[in-house]
């Protein structure tokens, strides 16, 4: 299996007077940043500042479009048509892309957030709407999607390069979807267990699901979450484990 991996994190989630995550510290350890675009989190000032920070740190920049639902942080599905999904993705990717251009950078990828990501993983119509929106904005962008999902398939169908994403701290269901956050076992809090799972996903292409079954999985990029108190320590531990296992960490565009 792969001996190289991209390491991504959802960032730029502060807005107004609210401060979320440890963006500056986490940015030292990742290769790709998914920057919130103002719908589920973020605001224009935070978007601008986070793009600048990523460029200073040499981290690849991605748009992280979500649902317009700050109260639930974009993690609750809204009854949207594929046409509405297309428009909200175009709107948000376009907004972040403008900040990237102003700062003299280049947008690498798009990764949907929260409920939009999860629904696009299983709903072919929503997945197609997301993929087409990205392709119409810029067909050179890389689309991040849950490994083995409808979004990955839709991205390939519209001619995009896709990156199959795995999660360091999330439990998997037997069908390859993520365990819903409403369940107590959705998030893996033991860092040693999480790191071991990631190494196995990269090296063996396997992960153990919640029911004990073994799933085949492809890992092009690993997501870590920057809004957890232990985020910096965990991502540092993950990088050390990659080094110990001779797994190179590269931007997904360089894999």
Backbone torsions as a table, in degrees:
resi	resn	phi	psi	omega
1	UNK	NA	-173.5	-174.3
2	UNK	-64.0	143.2	172.3
3	UNK	-114.2	12.2	175.3
4	UNK	-132.3	147.6	-176.1
5	UNK	-150.9	147.6	171.1
6	UNK	-94.0	145.8	179.7
7	UNK	-121.6	112.6	-175.1
8	UNK	-116.0	158.6	-179.8
9	UNK	-147.3	143.1	176.4
10	UNK	-81.5	119.7	-174.1
11	UNK	-134.3	179.3	179.8
12	UNK	67.7	34.1	-174.0
13	UNK	-96.2	0.0	173.9
14	UNK	-72.8	159.1	174.1
15	UNK	-160.7	142.1	-179.4
16	UNK	56.5	-128.3	-179.9
17	UNK	-87.4	-1.1	-174.7
18	UNK	-94.4	129.1	-179.6
19	UNK	-111.5	121.7	-176.1
20	UNK	-126.7	128.5	175.2
21	UNK	84.3	172.4	-180.0
22	UNK	-121.7	64.2	-171.0
23	UNK	-55.5	-47.8	-175.1
24	UNK	-61.0	-43.0	-178.8
25	UNK	-71.9	-43.7	-178.4
26	UNK	-64.6	-35.5	-175.9
27	UNK	-59.9	-21.7	179.4
28	UNK	-70.1	-16.3	-170.3
29	UNK	-116.9	-7.5	-175.3
30	UNK	-106.2	170.8	177.2
31	UNK	-114.3	-21.1	179.2
32	UNK	-137.4	135.0	179.4
33	UNK	-113.2	129.3	175.2
34	UNK	-99.0	109.4	-170.6
35	UNK	-100.4	122.7	179.2
36	UNK	-57.4	145.1	-170.0
37	UNK	-111.6	18.8	172.3
38	UNK	98.5	-4.4	179.9
39	UNK	-92.9	-65.5	179.0
40	UNK	-80.9	-23.6	-178.6
41	UNK	-168.4	172.2	-179.1
42	UNK	82.4	165.6	172.9
43	UNK	-151.6	172.1	-175.4
44	UNK	-55.4	-41.7	-179.2
45	UNK	-66.0	-43.8	180.0
46	UNK	-65.7	-39.9	177.1
47	UNK	-58.2	-48.4	-179.1
48	UNK	-61.1	-48.2	-178.0
49	UNK	-63.8	-39.4	-177.9
50	UNK	-71.0	-37.0	174.7
51	UNK	-61.3	-45.5	178.5
52	UNK	-59.8	-42.8	-179.6
53	UNK	-63.2	-43.5	179.1
54	UNK	-61.1	-42.5	179.3
55	UNK	-65.3	-39.6	177.7
56	UNK	-63.0	-35.6	-176.4
57	UNK	-88.9	-5.8	-178.0
58	UNK	73.8	28.7	-178.6
59	UNK	-99.5	134.5	178.7
60	UNK	-66.7	146.3	-172.4
61	UNK	-108.4	133.5	175.0
62	UNK	-130.0	149.4	173.6
63	UNK	-84.2	141.1	-176.3
64	UNK	-124.2	72.5	-176.5
65	UNK	-72.9	140.0	179.7
66	UNK	-134.5	-175.7	178.7
67	UNK	-79.6	152.2	-178.6
68	UNK	-78.6	71.0	-173.2
69	UNK	-148.3	76.3	-178.6
70	UNK	-64.0	-33.8	-175.7
71	UNK	-58.0	-36.9	-179.5
72	UNK	-112.0	17.1	173.1
73	UNK	57.0	32.0	177.7
74	UNK	69.2	14.5	-176.9
75	UNK	-99.8	5.7	179.6
76	UNK	-117.3	124.1	-176.7
77	UNK	-67.9	140.1	176.0
78	UNK	-111.5	148.0	-178.5
79	UNK	-75.9	87.0	-178.3
80	UNK	-111.4	144.1	175.3
81	UNK	-80.1	161.2	175.2
82	UNK	-57.3	-34.7	178.6
83	UNK	-64.9	-40.1	177.9
84	UNK	-67.8	-38.6	177.2
85	UNK	-63.4	-44.3	177.0
86	UNK	-54.1	-49.0	-176.1
87	UNK	-65.8	-42.2	-177.3
88	UNK	-70.6	-29.0	176.1
89	UNK	-71.7	-45.9	177.3
90	UNK	-57.3	-45.5	-177.8
91	UNK	-58.8	-48.7	-175.0
92	UNK	-74.2	-41.4	177.7
93	UNK	-64.0	-39.7	178.3
94	UNK	-62.1	-40.5	-179.5
95	UNK	-64.6	-47.2	-179.0
96	UNK	-68.9	-37.6	178.6
97	UNK	-58.6	-36.2	178.4
98	UNK	-63.9	-42.6	177.9
99	UNK	-64.9	-38.1	178.8
100	UNK	-63.1	-42.9	178.8
101	UNK	-64.4	-43.6	178.9
102	UNK	-57.6	-36.2	-177.7
103	UNK	-86.9	-0.9	177.3
104	UNK	82.0	20.9	-179.0
105	UNK	-107.4	-167.3	-179.6
106	UNK	-138.3	132.6	178.6
107	UNK	-76.7	127.9	-178.1
108	UNK	-91.5	-44.2	-168.0
109	UNK	-151.1	173.4	173.1
110	UNK	-132.2	131.9	174.9
111	UNK	-131.8	114.3	176.6
112	UNK	-61.3	155.4	-177.3
113	UNK	-106.9	148.6	164.5
114	UNK	52.3	-125.9	-176.4
115	UNK	-63.2	-33.9	177.7
116	UNK	-63.4	-42.8	177.2
117	UNK	-61.8	-47.3	-175.3
118	UNK	-69.3	-39.8	179.3
119	UNK	-70.3	-39.9	177.8
120	UNK	-64.6	-20.1	178.6
121	UNK	-71.4	-24.9	-174.3
122	UNK	-123.4	-16.3	-176.5
123	UNK	-106.2	111.1	-175.1
124	UNK	-61.9	-36.0	-179.0
125	UNK	-68.9	-43.3	178.2
126	UNK	-67.5	-41.0	178.1
127	UNK	-59.4	-43.5	179.8
128	UNK	-63.7	-39.8	179.8
129	UNK	-62.9	-43.1	178.3
130	UNK	-64.1	-48.8	-177.2
131	UNK	-62.4	-42.8	180.0
132	UNK	-66.6	-37.4	178.0
133	UNK	-61.0	-45.9	179.7
134	UNK	-62.8	-46.0	-178.1
135	UNK	-63.8	-36.8	-179.5
136	UNK	-71.7	-31.9	176.2
137	UNK	-70.3	-48.3	-178.7
138	UNK	-166.1	109.7	-175.2
139	UNK	-77.5	3.7	173.3
140	UNK	-92.3	-7.4	179.7
141	UNK	-71.0	150.3	175.9
142	UNK	-95.5	132.9	179.4
143	UNK	-99.1	121.8	174.9
144	UNK	-88.0	132.4	177.0
145	UNK	-146.3	156.1	177.5
146	UNK	-55.4	132.1	-176.9
147	UNK	-51.5	128.8	176.8
148	UNK	75.9	13.4	-171.3
149	UNK	-93.2	171.8	173.7
150	UNK	-61.0	-34.0	-179.7
151	UNK	-65.6	-39.7	176.5
152	UNK	-62.4	-45.2	179.8
153	UNK	-63.8	-42.6	-179.5
154	UNK	-64.4	-40.3	177.8
155	UNK	-58.9	-45.2	179.5
156	UNK	-65.7	-36.9	-178.7
157	UNK	-64.4	-32.5	179.9
158	UNK	-92.0	4.6	173.8
159	UNK	91.8	12.2	178.4
160	UNK	-84.8	153.2	165.2
161	UNK	-77.4	136.0	-178.9
162	UNK	-119.4	153.5	173.9
163	UNK	-122.1	121.0	-179.2
164	UNK	-83.0	124.0	-170.8
165	UNK	-104.2	138.6	172.0
166	UNK	-120.4	163.4	-174.0
167	UNK	-119.5	129.8	-177.1
168	UNK	-69.7	-36.9	-169.7
169	UNK	-118.0	20.7	-179.1
170	UNK	-118.2	145.4	176.0
171	UNK	-82.4	149.2	179.1
172	UNK	-109.6	146.9	172.9
173	UNK	-88.7	163.5	-178.4
174	UNK	-59.0	-23.0	179.5
175	UNK	-89.4	4.1	177.9
176	UNK	91.2	-3.9	175.8
177	UNK	-81.8	165.9	178.0
178	UNK	-80.2	141.4	175.7
179	UNK	-62.0	130.1	-178.2
180	UNK	-56.6	142.4	-179.3
181	UNK	-66.1	-13.1	176.3
182	UNK	-70.7	-15.1	179.1
183	UNK	-93.8	143.8	-175.9
184	UNK	-65.8	-20.4	-178.6
185	UNK	-97.6	13.4	-175.1
186	UNK	-66.6	-36.7	-176.0
187	UNK	-111.6	133.6	177.8
188	UNK	-90.7	116.0	-175.6
189	UNK	-95.2	-15.4	179.3
190	UNK	-81.1	109.8	-175.3
191	UNK	-63.5	-35.8	179.7
192	UNK	-64.1	-42.1	177.9
193	UNK	-64.5	-43.1	-179.3
194	UNK	-62.4	-44.3	-179.8
195	UNK	-63.3	-44.4	179.9
196	UNK	-61.0	-38.9	178.4
197	UNK	-63.9	-41.6	-179.5
198	UNK	-64.6	-46.3	179.5
199	UNK	-58.2	-41.4	-179.8
200	UNK	-67.4	-40.0	178.6
201	UNK	-61.5	-40.3	-178.6
202	UNK	-72.8	-47.9	-172.4
203	UNK	-80.5	-40.1	-174.1
204	UNK	-106.6	-15.0	-175.8
205	UNK	67.1	35.0	-177.3
206	UNK	-135.7	149.8	171.1
207	UNK	-147.9	145.3	178.8
208	UNK	-89.5	125.2	-179.4
209	UNK	-79.8	173.8	-176.1
210	UNK	-60.1	-29.4	-178.6
211	UNK	-91.7	5.3	179.2
212	UNK	92.5	-5.4	179.1
213	UNK	-75.0	157.0	-178.9
214	UNK	-100.4	129.7	-179.7
215	UNK	-111.7	141.3	168.6
216	UNK	-79.8	138.1	-177.0
217	UNK	-150.3	144.0	176.9
218	UNK	-108.3	135.6	-178.3
219	UNK	-121.1	107.7	171.2
220	UNK	-98.9	-31.7	-179.4
221	UNK	-145.7	142.4	-179.6
222	UNK	-110.5	131.3	177.8
223	UNK	-96.3	132.3	168.1
224	UNK	-119.0	152.4	-176.4
225	UNK	-102.2	125.8	-175.9
226	UNK	-88.1	-1.6	-176.7
227	UNK	-97.8	8.0	178.0
228	UNK	-94.4	145.6	-178.4
229	UNK	-57.3	-33.5	-177.3
230	UNK	-94.6	15.2	-172.2
231	UNK	-58.2	-47.2	-175.5
232	UNK	-65.6	-45.4	179.5
233	UNK	-62.1	-39.1	-178.1
234	UNK	-68.7	-45.9	-178.0
235	UNK	-66.9	-32.4	174.7
236	UNK	-65.1	-43.2	178.5
237	UNK	-62.8	-38.7	179.6
238	UNK	-64.8	-43.8	178.2
239	UNK	-62.8	-39.1	177.9
240	UNK	-64.5	-37.3	177.8
241	UNK	-67.6	-38.3	176.4
242	UNK	-60.9	-44.8	-180.0
243	UNK	-62.4	-43.6	-179.3
244	UNK	-64.0	-29.5	-179.0
245	UNK	-98.7	11.0	178.8
246	UNK	56.1	40.7	174.2
247	UNK	-102.0	116.6	-178.8
248	UNK	-76.4	139.1	177.2
249	UNK	-103.8	117.2	-176.5
250	UNK	-133.3	155.0	169.0
251	UNK	-57.2	146.2	-177.0
252	UNK	-61.8	-29.5	178.1
253	UNK	-69.3	-12.7	-179.1
254	UNK	-104.5	-0.3	-177.4
255	UNK	-76.5	NA	NA
